[in-house]
Amino acid sequence: MLVPLDLAALAWKQSHLSPELALGWRLGRHAHDCFDGLDRVRIAATGHAHTLAALERLARFPEPGMVVKPAGLRPWDMLFYHEPTATALKVVCISRRTTLSPTAIELEDKLNGDDPTVADRYQEELDGLVSNIVNGNLTGLCFVQEIRCRVLDVEKSKLPASCPWCQSRSFTRLIEVDDHICCPACSGLEPDWLV
């Protein structure tokens, strides 16, 4: 299977090409194209370690904290936040289109057997999935939403009594997300990014 050179180099460094690596590479390239590079882009990914490795490699020597794997649940699978424009790309992956099928997972358990057709069928399934991730339509793999986020400069005395979304009373600032005002927890951004 032919893949782009930078993805092939990344796969060589990781010792194999996995669907998770291809997905991180594909979405990282998409964010790179949207923001004309990843120099001032903060990245968070909740998925596989290979996805995070691909994003770190595409960010090219990121500063500490620029590429993170957050703990806990998030309303997205990947988030790219461009600091200068306060624009974020929120990515939610369609797992049935970005992970191996149950049939391939069953074959994976039988790879150590003596039947060479199992390995061939598994490789064919894996190649098809990776090819679809690398070359397929991005809208078929995930939902990508562009949102504008900014920290509002509001005096503490003028803060509302509670967040309009979650009714929380424990916040010190407000965030505007696509013309909706909320607390930092409801914004979907990583807390460290809002400093």
mmCIF file of the C-alpha atoms, coordinates in Angstrom:
data_MODEL
# 
_entry.id   MODEL 
# 
loop_
_atom_site.group_PDB 
_atom_site.id 
_atom_site.type_symbol 
_atom_site.label_atom_id 
_atom_site.label_alt_id 
_atom_site.label_comp_id 
_atom_site.label_asym_id 
_atom_site.label_entity_id 
_atom_site.label_seq_id 
_atom_site.pdbx_PDB_ins_code 
_atom_site.Cartn_x 
_atom_site.Cartn_y 
_atom_site.Cartn_z 
_atom_site.occupancy 
_atom_site.B_iso_or_equiv 
_atom_site.pdbx_formal_charge 
_atom_site.auth_seq_id 
_atom_site.auth_comp_id 
_atom_site.auth_asym_id 
_atom_site.auth_atom_id 
_atom_site.pdbx_PDB_model_num 
ATOM 1   C CA . MET A 1 1   ? 0.000   0.000   0.000  1.00 0.00 ? 1   MET A CA 1 
ATOM 2   C CA . LEU A 1 2   ? 1.328   3.427   -0.925 1.00 0.00 ? 2   LEU A CA 1 
ATOM 3   C CA . VAL A 1 3   ? 1.149   6.132   1.733  1.00 0.00 ? 3   VAL A CA 1 
ATOM 4   C CA . PRO A 1 4   ? 2.514   9.696   1.854  1.00 0.00 ? 4   PRO A CA 1 
ATOM 5   C CA . LEU A 1 5   ? 6.205   9.907   2.690  1.00 0.00 ? 5   LEU A CA 1 
ATOM 6   C CA . ASP A 1 6   ? 5.816   11.680  6.041  1.00 0.00 ? 6   ASP A CA 1 
ATOM 7   C CA . LEU A 1 7   ? 3.269   9.066   7.167  1.00 0.00 ? 7   LEU A CA 1 
ATOM 8   C CA . ALA A 1 8   ? 5.605   6.273   6.029  1.00 0.00 ? 8   ALA A CA 1 
ATOM 9   C CA . ALA A 1 9   ? 8.455   7.817   8.049  1.00 0.00 ? 9   ALA A CA 1 
ATOM 10  C CA . LEU A 1 10  ? 6.197   8.075   11.067 1.00 0.00 ? 10  LEU A CA 1 
ATOM 11  C CA . ALA A 1 11  ? 5.117   4.439   10.670 1.00 0.00 ? 11  ALA A CA 1 
ATOM 12  C CA . TRP A 1 12  ? 8.752   3.374   10.383 1.00 0.00 ? 12  TRP A CA 1 
ATOM 13  C CA . LYS A 1 13  ? 9.565   5.200   13.610 1.00 0.00 ? 13  LYS A CA 1 
ATOM 14  C CA . GLN A 1 14  ? 6.627   3.516   15.393 1.00 0.00 ? 14  GLN A CA 1 
ATOM 15  C CA . SER A 1 15  ? 7.607   0.136   13.828 1.00 0.00 ? 15  SER A CA 1 
ATOM 16  C CA . HIS A 1 16  ? 4.249   -0.313  12.066 1.00 0.00 ? 16  HIS A CA 1 
ATOM 17  C CA . LEU A 1 17  ? 1.390   1.574   10.459 1.00 0.00 ? 17  LEU A CA 1 
ATOM 18  C CA . SER A 1 18  ? -1.756  1.385   12.568 1.00 0.00 ? 18  SER A CA 1 
ATOM 19  C CA . PRO A 1 19  ? -5.188  2.906   11.879 1.00 0.00 ? 19  PRO A CA 1 
ATOM 20  C CA . GLU A 1 20  ? -4.713  5.115   14.961 1.00 0.00 ? 20  GLU A CA 1 
ATOM 21  C CA . LEU A 1 21  ? -1.416  6.458   13.620 1.00 0.00 ? 21  LEU A CA 1 
ATOM 22  C CA . ALA A 1 22  ? -3.001  7.139   10.226 1.00 0.00 ? 22  ALA A CA 1 
ATOM 23  C CA . LEU A 1 23  ? -5.949  8.903   11.881 1.00 0.00 ? 23  LEU A CA 1 
ATOM 24  C CA . GLY A 1 24  ? -3.694  11.157  13.958 1.00 0.00 ? 24  GLY A CA 1 
ATOM 25  C CA . TRP A 1 25  ? -1.653  11.971  10.858 1.00 0.00 ? 25  TRP A CA 1 
ATOM 26  C CA . ARG A 1 26  ? -4.732  12.702  8.715  1.00 0.00 ? 26  ARG A CA 1 
ATOM 27  C CA . LEU A 1 27  ? -6.410  14.970  11.270 1.00 0.00 ? 27  LEU A CA 1 
ATOM 28  C CA . GLY A 1 28  ? -3.116  16.668  12.099 1.00 0.00 ? 28  GLY A CA 1 
ATOM 29  C CA . ARG A 1 29  ? -2.616  17.436  8.400  1.00 0.00 ? 29  ARG A CA 1 
ATOM 30  C CA . HIS A 1 30  ? -6.166  18.805  8.233  1.00 0.00 ? 30  HIS A CA 1 
ATOM 31  C CA . ALA A 1 31  ? -5.505  21.130  11.186 1.00 0.00 ? 31  ALA A CA 1 
ATOM 32  C CA . HIS A 1 32  ? -2.147  22.082  9.633  1.00 0.00 ? 32  HIS A CA 1 
ATOM 33  C CA . ASP A 1 33  ? -3.943  23.128  6.446  1.00 0.00 ? 33  ASP A CA 1 
ATOM 34  C CA . CYS A 1 34  ? -6.678  25.029  8.343  1.00 0.00 ? 34  CYS A CA 1 
ATOM 35  C CA . PHE A 1 35  ? -4.235  27.021  10.472 1.00 0.00 ? 35  PHE A CA 1 
ATOM 36  C CA . ASP A 1 36  ? -1.317  27.329  8.002  1.00 0.00 ? 36  ASP A CA 1 
ATOM 37  C CA . GLY A 1 37  ? 0.875   25.215  10.260 1.00 0.00 ? 37  GLY A CA 1 
ATOM 38  C CA . LEU A 1 38  ? 0.776   23.906  13.798 1.00 0.00 ? 38  LEU A CA 1 
ATOM 39  C CA . ASP A 1 39  ? 3.258   26.375  15.310 1.00 0.00 ? 39  ASP A CA 1 
ATOM 40  C CA . ARG A 1 40  ? 0.775   28.143  17.607 1.00 0.00 ? 40  ARG A CA 1 
ATOM 41  C CA . VAL A 1 41  ? -1.754  25.320  17.848 1.00 0.00 ? 41  VAL A CA 1 
ATOM 42  C CA . ARG A 1 42  ? -2.469  23.493  21.097 1.00 0.00 ? 42  ARG A CA 1 
ATOM 43  C CA . ILE A 1 43  ? -3.544  19.894  20.577 1.00 0.00 ? 43  ILE A CA 1 
ATOM 44  C CA . ALA A 1 44  ? -5.401  17.489  22.841 1.00 0.00 ? 44  ALA A CA 1 
ATOM 45  C CA . ALA A 1 45  ? -6.297  13.906  21.929 1.00 0.00 ? 45  ALA A CA 1 
ATOM 46  C CA . THR A 1 46  ? -8.132  11.356  24.033 1.00 0.00 ? 46  THR A CA 1 
ATOM 47  C CA . GLY A 1 47  ? -7.472  8.304   21.869 1.00 0.00 ? 47  GLY A CA 1 
ATOM 48  C CA . HIS A 1 48  ? -4.673  5.834   21.296 1.00 0.00 ? 48  HIS A CA 1 
ATOM 49  C CA . ALA A 1 49  ? -1.003  6.570   22.013 1.00 0.00 ? 49  ALA A CA 1 
ATOM 50  C CA . HIS A 1 50  ? -0.218  6.219   18.282 1.00 0.00 ? 50  HIS A CA 1 
ATOM 51  C CA . THR A 1 51  ? -2.660  9.028   17.509 1.00 0.00 ? 51  THR A CA 1 
ATOM 52  C CA . LEU A 1 52  ? -0.907  11.270  20.012 1.00 0.00 ? 52  LEU A CA 1 
ATOM 53  C CA . ALA A 1 53  ? 2.511   10.278  18.604 1.00 0.00 ? 53  ALA A CA 1 
ATOM 54  C CA . ALA A 1 54  ? 1.423   11.293  15.100 1.00 0.00 ? 54  ALA A CA 1 
ATOM 55  C CA . LEU A 1 55  ? 0.145   14.642  16.353 1.00 0.00 ? 55  LEU A CA 1 
ATOM 56  C CA . GLU A 1 56  ? 3.364   15.320  18.286 1.00 0.00 ? 56  GLU A CA 1 
ATOM 57  C CA . ARG A 1 57  ? 5.433   14.519  15.201 1.00 0.00 ? 57  ARG A CA 1 
ATOM 58  C CA . LEU A 1 58  ? 3.353   16.812  12.986 1.00 0.00 ? 58  LEU A CA 1 
ATOM 59  C CA . ALA A 1 59  ? 3.655   19.625  15.534 1.00 0.00 ? 59  ALA A CA 1 
ATOM 60  C CA . ARG A 1 60  ? 7.458   19.439  15.030 1.00 0.00 ? 60  ARG A CA 1 
ATOM 61  C CA . PHE A 1 61  ? 9.160   19.929  18.385 1.00 0.00 ? 61  PHE A CA 1 
ATOM 62  C CA . PRO A 1 62  ? 6.222   21.326  20.343 1.00 0.00 ? 62  PRO A CA 1 
ATOM 63  C CA . GLU A 1 63  ? 6.776   23.177  23.582 1.00 0.00 ? 63  GLU A CA 1 
ATOM 64  C CA . PRO A 1 64  ? 5.777   21.287  26.737 1.00 0.00 ? 64  PRO A CA 1 
ATOM 65  C CA . GLY A 1 65  ? 2.002   21.288  27.124 1.00 0.00 ? 65  GLY A CA 1 
ATOM 66  C CA . MET A 1 66  ? 1.257   22.006  23.453 1.00 0.00 ? 66  MET A CA 1 
ATOM 67  C CA . VAL A 1 67  ? 0.260   18.373  22.757 1.00 0.00 ? 67  VAL A CA 1 
ATOM 68  C CA . VAL A 1 68  ? -1.553  16.670  25.624 1.00 0.00 ? 68  VAL A CA 1 
ATOM 69  C CA . LYS A 1 69  ? -3.609  13.610  26.442 1.00 0.00 ? 69  LYS A CA 1 
ATOM 70  C CA . PRO A 1 70  ? -6.210  14.853  28.918 1.00 0.00 ? 70  PRO A CA 1 
ATOM 71  C CA . ALA A 1 71  ? -7.458  12.752  31.795 1.00 0.00 ? 71  ALA A CA 1 
ATOM 72  C CA . GLY A 1 72  ? -11.171 12.161  32.054 1.00 0.00 ? 72  GLY A CA 1 
ATOM 73  C CA . LEU A 1 73  ? -13.987 12.427  29.567 1.00 0.00 ? 73  LEU A CA 1 
ATOM 74  C CA . ARG A 1 74  ? -14.143 15.181  26.968 1.00 0.00 ? 74  ARG A CA 1 
ATOM 75  C CA . PRO A 1 75  ? -16.877 16.150  24.478 1.00 0.00 ? 75  PRO A CA 1 
ATOM 76  C CA . TRP A 1 76  ? -14.437 15.487  21.604 1.00 0.00 ? 76  TRP A CA 1 
ATOM 77  C CA . ASP A 1 77  ? -11.785 12.986  20.488 1.00 0.00 ? 77  ASP A CA 1 
ATOM 78  C CA . MET A 1 78  ? -9.308  15.621  19.337 1.00 0.00 ? 78  MET A CA 1 
ATOM 79  C CA . LEU A 1 79  ? -9.158  19.349  19.815 1.00 0.00 ? 79  LEU A CA 1 
ATOM 80  C CA . PHE A 1 80  ? -6.922  21.788  17.961 1.00 0.00 ? 80  PHE A CA 1 
ATOM 81  C CA . TYR A 1 81  ? -6.832  25.301  19.446 1.00 0.00 ? 81  TYR A CA 1 
ATOM 82  C CA . HIS A 1 82  ? -5.175  28.081  17.446 1.00 0.00 ? 82  HIS A CA 1 
ATOM 83  C CA . GLU A 1 83  ? -4.131  30.684  20.009 1.00 0.00 ? 83  GLU A CA 1 
ATOM 84  C CA . PRO A 1 84  ? -3.745  33.797  17.798 1.00 0.00 ? 84  PRO A CA 1 
ATOM 85  C CA . THR A 1 85  ? -7.258  33.538  16.342 1.00 0.00 ? 85  THR A CA 1 
ATOM 86  C CA . ALA A 1 86  ? -8.916  31.807  19.342 1.00 0.00 ? 86  ALA A CA 1 
ATOM 87  C CA . THR A 1 87  ? -10.302 29.255  16.899 1.00 0.00 ? 87  THR A CA 1 
ATOM 88  C CA . ALA A 1 88  ? -10.703 25.598  17.761 1.00 0.00 ? 88  ALA A CA 1 
ATOM 89  C CA . LEU A 1 89  ? -11.349 22.536  15.629 1.00 0.00 ? 89  LEU A CA 1 
ATOM 90  C CA . LYS A 1 90  ? -13.371 20.040  17.614 1.00 0.00 ? 90  LYS A CA 1 
ATOM 91  C CA . VAL A 1 91  ? -13.142 16.512  16.181 1.00 0.00 ? 91  VAL A CA 1 
ATOM 92  C CA . VAL A 1 92  ? -15.465 13.636  17.050 1.00 0.00 ? 92  VAL A CA 1 
ATOM 93  C CA . CYS A 1 93  ? -14.464 10.400  15.300 1.00 0.00 ? 93  CYS A CA 1 
ATOM 94  C CA . ILE A 1 94  ? -16.956 7.870   13.952 1.00 0.00 ? 94  ILE A CA 1 
ATOM 95  C CA . SER A 1 95  ? -15.490 4.787   15.587 1.00 0.00 ? 95  SER A CA 1 
ATOM 96  C CA . ARG A 1 96  ? -17.002 2.223   13.233 1.00 0.00 ? 96  ARG A CA 1 
ATOM 97  C CA . ARG A 1 97  ? -15.173 3.935   10.366 1.00 0.00 ? 97  ARG A CA 1 
ATOM 98  C CA . THR A 1 98  ? -11.850 4.473   12.129 1.00 0.00 ? 98  THR A CA 1 
ATOM 99  C CA . THR A 1 99  ? -11.328 1.174   13.974 1.00 0.00 ? 99  THR A CA 1 
ATOM 100 C CA . LEU A 1 100 ? -10.942 -2.430  12.901 1.00 0.00 ? 100 LEU A CA 1 
ATOM 101 C CA . SER A 1 101 ? -14.132 -4.387  12.337 1.00 0.00 ? 101 SER A CA 1 
ATOM 102 C CA . PRO A 1 102 ? -15.124 -7.178  14.741 1.00 0.00 ? 102 PRO A CA 1 
ATOM 103 C CA . THR A 1 103 ? -14.151 -9.684  12.026 1.00 0.00 ? 103 THR A CA 1 
ATOM 104 C CA . ALA A 1 104 ? -10.616 -8.269  11.862 1.00 0.00 ? 104 ALA A CA 1 
ATOM 105 C CA . ILE A 1 105 ? -10.331 -8.280  15.646 1.00 0.00 ? 105 ILE A CA 1 
ATOM 106 C CA . GLU A 1 106 ? -11.266 -11.984 15.640 1.00 0.00 ? 106 GLU A CA 1 
ATOM 107 C CA . LEU A 1 107 ? -8.593  -12.595 12.990 1.00 0.00 ? 107 LEU A CA 1 
ATOM 108 C CA . GLU A 1 108 ? -6.079  -10.701 15.121 1.00 0.00 ? 108 GLU A CA 1 
ATOM 109 C CA . ASP A 1 109 ? -6.455  -13.316 17.848 1.00 0.00 ? 109 ASP A CA 1 
ATOM 110 C CA . LYS A 1 110 ? -5.683  -16.085 15.319 1.00 0.00 ? 110 LYS A CA 1 
ATOM 111 C CA . LEU A 1 111 ? -2.547  -14.516 13.782 1.00 0.00 ? 111 LEU A CA 1 
ATOM 112 C CA . ASN A 1 112 ? -0.180  -16.760 15.742 1.00 0.00 ? 112 ASN A CA 1 
ATOM 113 C CA . GLY A 1 113 ? -1.735  -19.865 14.174 1.00 0.00 ? 113 GLY A CA 1 
ATOM 114 C CA . ASP A 1 114 ? -0.417  -21.880 11.239 1.00 0.00 ? 114 ASP A CA 1 
ATOM 115 C CA . ASP A 1 115 ? -3.008  -20.724 8.702  1.00 0.00 ? 115 ASP A CA 1 
ATOM 116 C CA . PRO A 1 116 ? -1.394  -18.180 6.305  1.00 0.00 ? 116 PRO A CA 1 
ATOM 117 C CA . THR A 1 117 ? -4.786  -17.139 4.914  1.00 0.00 ? 117 THR A CA 1 
ATOM 118 C CA . VAL A 1 118 ? -5.653  -15.603 8.287  1.00 0.00 ? 118 VAL A CA 1 
ATOM 119 C CA . ALA A 1 119 ? -2.682  -13.238 8.036  1.00 0.00 ? 119 ALA A CA 1 
ATOM 120 C CA . ASP A 1 120 ? -3.583  -12.359 4.448  1.00 0.00 ? 120 ASP A CA 1 
ATOM 121 C CA . ARG A 1 121 ? -7.218  -11.610 5.321  1.00 0.00 ? 121 ARG A CA 1 
ATOM 122 C CA . TYR A 1 122 ? -6.169  -9.558  8.350  1.00 0.00 ? 122 TYR A CA 1 
ATOM 123 C CA . GLN A 1 123 ? -3.632  -7.568  6.299  1.00 0.00 ? 123 GLN A CA 1 
ATOM 124 C CA . GLU A 1 124 ? -6.233  -6.933  3.607  1.00 0.00 ? 124 GLU A CA 1 
ATOM 125 C CA . GLU A 1 125 ? -8.703  -5.631  6.212  1.00 0.00 ? 125 GLU A CA 1 
ATOM 126 C CA . LEU A 1 126 ? -6.017  -3.470  7.846  1.00 0.00 ? 126 LEU A CA 1 
ATOM 127 C CA . ASP A 1 127 ? -4.823  -2.057  4.508  1.00 0.00 ? 127 ASP A CA 1 
ATOM 128 C CA . GLY A 1 128 ? -8.399  -1.211  3.523  1.00 0.00 ? 128 GLY A CA 1 
ATOM 129 C CA . LEU A 1 129 ? -9.030  0.647   6.774  1.00 0.00 ? 129 LEU A CA 1 
ATOM 130 C CA . VAL A 1 130 ? -5.747  2.583   6.650  1.00 0.00 ? 130 VAL A CA 1 
ATOM 131 C CA . SER A 1 131 ? -6.291  3.427   2.975  1.00 0.00 ? 131 SER A CA 1 
ATOM 132 C CA . ASN A 1 132 ? -9.778  4.733   3.770  1.00 0.00 ? 132 ASN A CA 1 
ATOM 133 C CA . ILE A 1 133 ? -8.418  6.864   6.629  1.00 0.00 ? 133 ILE A CA 1 
ATOM 134 C CA . VAL A 1 134 ? -5.565  8.285   4.539  1.00 0.00 ? 134 VAL A CA 1 
ATOM 135 C CA . ASN A 1 135 ? -7.395  8.779   1.228  1.00 0.00 ? 135 ASN A CA 1 
ATOM 136 C CA . GLY A 1 136 ? -11.111 8.761   2.064  1.00 0.00 ? 136 GLY A CA 1 
ATOM 137 C CA . ASN A 1 137 ? -13.447 11.666  2.597  1.00 0.00 ? 137 ASN A CA 1 
ATOM 138 C CA . LEU A 1 138 ? -12.777 13.258  5.994  1.00 0.00 ? 138 LEU A CA 1 
ATOM 139 C CA . THR A 1 139 ? -16.478 13.864  6.627  1.00 0.00 ? 139 THR A CA 1 
ATOM 140 C CA . GLY A 1 140 ? -17.027 10.109  6.448  1.00 0.00 ? 140 GLY A CA 1 
ATOM 141 C CA . LEU A 1 141 ? -14.497 9.509   9.234  1.00 0.00 ? 141 LEU A CA 1 
ATOM 142 C CA . CYS A 1 142 ? -15.367 12.188  11.754 1.00 0.00 ? 142 CYS A CA 1 
ATOM 143 C CA . PHE A 1 143 ? -17.314 15.309  12.545 1.00 0.00 ? 143 PHE A CA 1 
ATOM 144 C CA . VAL A 1 144 ? -15.145 18.436  12.504 1.00 0.00 ? 144 VAL A CA 1 
ATOM 145 C CA . GLN A 1 145 ? -16.601 21.610  13.945 1.00 0.00 ? 145 GLN A CA 1 
ATOM 146 C CA . GLU A 1 146 ? -14.859 24.976  13.912 1.00 0.00 ? 146 GLU A CA 1 
ATOM 147 C CA . ILE A 1 147 ? -15.630 27.087  16.963 1.00 0.00 ? 147 ILE A CA 1 
ATOM 148 C CA . ARG A 1 148 ? -14.527 30.527  18.154 1.00 0.00 ? 148 ARG A CA 1 
ATOM 149 C CA . CYS A 1 149 ? -13.507 30.787  21.801 1.00 0.00 ? 149 CYS A CA 1 
ATOM 150 C CA . ARG A 1 150 ? -12.338 33.743  23.818 1.00 0.00 ? 150 ARG A CA 1 
ATOM 151 C CA . VAL A 1 151 ? -11.883 34.555  27.462 1.00 0.00 ? 151 VAL A CA 1 
ATOM 152 C CA . LEU A 1 152 ? -14.128 37.440  28.434 1.00 0.00 ? 152 LEU A CA 1 
ATOM 153 C CA . ASP A 1 153 ? -12.617 40.244  30.453 1.00 0.00 ? 153 ASP A CA 1 
ATOM 154 C CA . VAL A 1 154 ? -15.319 40.676  33.082 1.00 0.00 ? 154 VAL A CA 1 
ATOM 155 C CA . GLU A 1 155 ? -14.832 42.198  36.504 1.00 0.00 ? 155 GLU A CA 1 
ATOM 156 C CA . LYS A 1 156 ? -15.463 39.763  39.350 1.00 0.00 ? 156 LYS A CA 1 
ATOM 157 C CA . SER A 1 157 ? -18.261 41.960  40.657 1.00 0.00 ? 157 SER A CA 1 
ATOM 158 C CA . LYS A 1 158 ? -20.064 41.691  37.306 1.00 0.00 ? 158 LYS A CA 1 
ATOM 159 C CA . LEU A 1 159 ? -19.845 37.904  36.946 1.00 0.00 ? 159 LEU A CA 1 
ATOM 160 C CA . PRO A 1 160 ? -23.233 36.182  36.915 1.00 0.00 ? 160 PRO A CA 1 
ATOM 161 C CA . ALA A 1 161 ? -24.225 34.106  39.934 1.00 0.00 ? 161 ALA A CA 1 
ATOM 162 C CA . SER A 1 162 ? -23.974 30.853  37.949 1.00 0.00 ? 162 SER A CA 1 
ATOM 163 C CA . CYS A 1 163 ? -22.918 29.461  34.584 1.00 0.00 ? 163 CYS A CA 1 
ATOM 164 C CA . PRO A 1 164 ? -25.810 29.667  32.086 1.00 0.00 ? 164 PRO A CA 1 
ATOM 165 C CA . TRP A 1 165 ? -25.099 26.096  30.892 1.00 0.00 ? 165 TRP A CA 1 
ATOM 166 C CA . CYS A 1 166 ? -24.277 24.000  33.960 1.00 0.00 ? 166 CYS A CA 1 
ATOM 167 C CA . GLN A 1 167 ? -25.428 26.311  36.769 1.00 0.00 ? 167 GLN A CA 1 
ATOM 168 C CA . SER A 1 168 ? -22.033 25.967  38.474 1.00 0.00 ? 168 SER A CA 1 
ATOM 169 C CA . ARG A 1 169 ? -21.195 28.735  40.916 1.00 0.00 ? 169 ARG A CA 1 
ATOM 170 C CA . SER A 1 170 ? -17.473 28.016  41.223 1.00 0.00 ? 170 SER A CA 1 
ATOM 171 C CA . PHE A 1 171 ? -15.759 29.899  38.393 1.00 0.00 ? 171 PHE A CA 1 
ATOM 172 C CA . THR A 1 172 ? -13.622 32.998  38.180 1.00 0.00 ? 172 THR A CA 1 
ATOM 173 C CA . ARG A 1 173 ? -14.035 33.929  34.525 1.00 0.00 ? 173 ARG A CA 1 
ATOM 174 C CA . LEU A 1 174 ? -16.331 33.414  31.562 1.00 0.00 ? 174 LEU A CA 1 
ATOM 175 C CA . ILE A 1 175 ? -15.650 32.021  28.106 1.00 0.00 ? 175 ILE A CA 1 
ATOM 176 C CA . GLU A 1 176 ? -17.512 32.926  24.933 1.00 0.00 ? 176 GLU A CA 1 
ATOM 177 C CA . VAL A 1 177 ? -17.922 29.925  22.631 1.00 0.00 ? 177 VAL A CA 1 
ATOM 178 C CA . ASP A 1 178 ? -19.615 30.780  19.334 1.00 0.00 ? 178 ASP A CA 1 
ATOM 179 C CA . ASP A 1 179 ? -21.646 33.607  20.901 1.00 0.00 ? 179 ASP A CA 1 
ATOM 180 C CA . HIS A 1 180 ? -22.652 31.509  23.925 1.00 0.00 ? 180 HIS A CA 1 
ATOM 181 C CA . ILE A 1 181 ? -21.257 32.457  27.319 1.00 0.00 ? 181 ILE A CA 1 
ATOM 182 C CA . CYS A 1 182 ? -20.230 29.709  29.740 1.00 0.00 ? 182 CYS A CA 1 
ATOM 183 C CA . CYS A 1 183 ? -17.762 28.774  32.456 1.00 0.00 ? 183 CYS A CA 1 
ATOM 184 C CA . PRO A 1 184 ? -14.338 27.285  31.549 1.00 0.00 ? 184 PRO A CA 1 
ATOM 185 C CA . ALA A 1 185 ? -15.530 23.741  32.327 1.00 0.00 ? 185 ALA A CA 1 
ATOM 186 C CA . CYS A 1 186 ? -18.395 23.989  29.813 1.00 0.00 ? 186 CYS A CA 1 
ATOM 187 C CA . SER A 1 187 ? -16.211 25.517  27.081 1.00 0.00 ? 187 SER A CA 1 
ATOM 188 C CA . GLY A 1 188 ? -14.677 22.149  26.168 1.00 0.00 ? 188 GLY A CA 1 
ATOM 189 C CA . LEU A 1 189 ? -11.172 23.633  26.165 1.00 0.00 ? 189 LEU A CA 1 
ATOM 190 C CA . GLU A 1 190 ? -8.362  22.327  28.308 1.00 0.00 ? 190 GLU A CA 1 
ATOM 191 C CA . PRO A 1 191 ? -8.141  24.333  31.569 1.00 0.00 ? 191 PRO A CA 1 
ATOM 192 C CA . ASP A 1 192 ? -4.407  25.043  31.111 1.00 0.00 ? 192 ASP A CA 1 
ATOM 193 C CA . TRP A 1 193 ? -5.101  26.704  27.769 1.00 0.00 ? 193 TRP A CA 1 
ATOM 194 C CA . LEU A 1 194 ? -7.223  29.441  29.318 1.00 0.00 ? 194 LEU A CA 1 
ATOM 195 C CA . VAL A 1 195 ? -4.472  31.064  31.366 1.00 0.00 ? 195 VAL A CA 1 
# 
